[in-house]
Amino acid sequence: MIAQLFSFLSVGVLATGLQYVLTAGLVLAGWLPLVPASTVGFLVSATFNYWANARLTFAAQGSAARNRPQQLRFIAMVALGCALNAGLLRVAVSLGLHPVLSQLIATAGVLASNFTLSRLWVFRKP
């Protein structure tokens, strides 16, 4: 489980970096406000996240990139994570926290949720 967690965190760092770069770019370019920009970044990074975790982190659990039930479970997890990200971000910003700190708090909440769901549900052996 430690190796899995390390791999999951490594993939997550890359995916989160992608999300943050997209979020910052969309906000700084003036194309979207913070929460919609973060949502777009989250959804784009989720594609990378699925691919990398299916091939690297959870491959030993019978994961396969073309596993339709697994993909549907991942989509459900992403939908939950996306809602959790937006909700935590809105709450933190409404409490007066800086947008960067708010996004870090939202990311931590989604990380905990996603690892638990990935390990126990999304990438489990059939």
C-alpha positions as CSV (number, residue, x, y, z in Angstrom):
1,M,0.0,0.0,0.0
2,I,2.9,2.4,0.7
3,A,4.2,2.0,-2.9
4,Q,0.7,2.5,-4.2
5,L,0.3,5.6,-2.2
6,F,3.7,7.0,-3.4
7,S,2.8,6.3,-7.0
8,F,-0.7,7.8,-6.5
9,L,0.8,10.9,-5.0
10,S,3.4,11.2,-7.8
11,V,0.7,11.0,-10.4
12,G,-1.4,13.4,-8.4
13,V,1.4,16.0,-8.2
14,L,1.7,16.0,-12.0
15,A,-2.1,16.1,-12.5
16,T,-2.4,18.9,-9.9
17,G,0.4,20.8,-11.5
18,L,-1.5,20.6,-14.8
19,Q,-4.7,21.7,-13.1
20,Y,-3.0,24.7,-11.4
21,V,-1.2,25.8,-14.6
22,L,-4.5,25.6,-16.6
23,T,-6.4,27.4,-13.8
24,A,-3.8,30.2,-13.5
25,G,-3.7,30.6,-17.3
26,L,-7.4,30.9,-17.7
27,V,-7.8,33.3,-14.7
28,L,-4.7,35.5,-15.6
29,A,-5.8,35.6,-19.3
30,G,-9.2,36.9,-18.1
31,W,-11.0,34.0,-19.8
32,L,-12.7,32.6,-16.7
33,P,-13.2,33.4,-13.1
34,L,-11.5,31.2,-10.4
35,V,-14.1,28.5,-9.8
36,P,-14.9,27.7,-13.4
37,A,-11.2,27.9,-14.4
38,S,-10.3,25.5,-11.6
39,T,-13.1,23.2,-12.8
40,V,-11.8,23.1,-16.3
41,G,-8.3,22.5,-15.1
42,F,-9.6,19.7,-12.8
43,L,-11.4,17.9,-15.7
44,V,-8.5,18.1,-18.0
45,S,-6.1,16.8,-15.4
46,A,-8.5,14.0,-14.6
47,T,-7.9,12.5,-18.0
48,F,-4.1,12.3,-17.4
49,N,-4.8,11.1,-13.9
50,Y,-6.9,8.1,-15.1
51,W,-4.4,7.1,-17.7
52,A,-1.4,7.2,-15.4
53,N,-3.0,5.6,-12.4
54,A,-4.6,2.8,-14.5
55,R,-1.2,2.0,-16.1
56,L,1.1,2.7,-13.2
57,T,-0.4,2.9,-9.7
58,F,-3.2,0.3,-9.8
59,A,-2.0,-2.0,-12.7
60,A,-1.4,-4.8,-10.2
61,Q,-5.0,-4.7,-9.1
62,G,-6.2,-5.7,-12.5
63,S,-6.5,-2.2,-13.9
64,A,-6.7,-1.8,-17.7
65,A,-7.1,1.4,-19.6
66,R,-9.9,-0.1,-21.7
67,N,-12.0,-1.4,-18.8
68,R,-15.4,0.2,-19.3
69,P,-16.8,-0.5,-15.8
70,Q,-13.6,0.9,-14.3
71,Q,-13.9,4.0,-16.6
72,L,-17.4,4.6,-15.4
73,R,-16.4,4.3,-11.8
74,F,-13.6,6.7,-12.5
75,I,-16.0,9.2,-14.1
76,A,-18.3,9.0,-11.0
77,M,-15.2,9.6,-8.8
78,V,-14.2,12.6,-11.0
79,A,-17.7,14.0,-10.8
80,L,-17.7,13.8,-7.0
81,G,-14.1,15.2,-6.9
82,C,-15.0,18.1,-9.2
83,A,-18.0,19.0,-7.0
84,L,-15.9,18.6,-3.9
85,N,-13.2,20.8,-5.4
86,A,-15.7,23.6,-6.4
87,G,-17.5,23.4,-3.1
88,L,-14.4,23.5,-0.9
89,L,-13.0,26.3,-3.1
90,R,-16.2,28.4,-2.8
91,V,-16.4,27.9,0.9
92,A,-12.7,28.8,1.5
93,V,-12.9,31.9,-0.7
94,S,-16.2,33.0,1.0
95,L,-14.4,32.8,4.3
96,G,-11.9,35.3,3.0
97,L,-9.0,33.0,2.4
98,H,-6.6,33.8,-0.4
99,P,-7.4,32.0,-3.7
100,V,-4.2,30.0,-3.7
101,L,-4.7,28.8,-0.1
102,S,-8.3,28.0,-1.0
103,Q,-7.2,25.9,-3.9
104,L,-4.6,24.0,-1.7
105,I,-7.3,23.2,0.8
106,A,-9.7,22.0,-1.9
107,T,-6.9,19.9,-3.4
108,A,-6.2,18.2,-0.1
109,G,-9.8,17.3,0.4
110,V,-10.1,15.9,-3.1
111,L,-6.8,14.0,-2.7
112,A,-8.0,12.1,0.4
113,S,-11.3,11.3,-1.3
114,N,-9.8,10.2,-4.6
115,F,-7.2,7.9,-3.0
116,T,-9.7,6.1,-0.9
117,L,-12.2,5.7,-3.8
118,S,-9.4,4.7,-6.3
119,R,-8.0,2.0,-4.0
120,L,-11.3,0.6,-2.7
121,W,-13.6,1.0,-5.7
122,V,-12.3,2.4,-9.0
123,F,-9.3,0.3,-9.6
124,R,-10.2,-2.8,-7.5
125,K,-9.8,-6.2,-8.9
126,P,-13.1,-7.5,-10.3
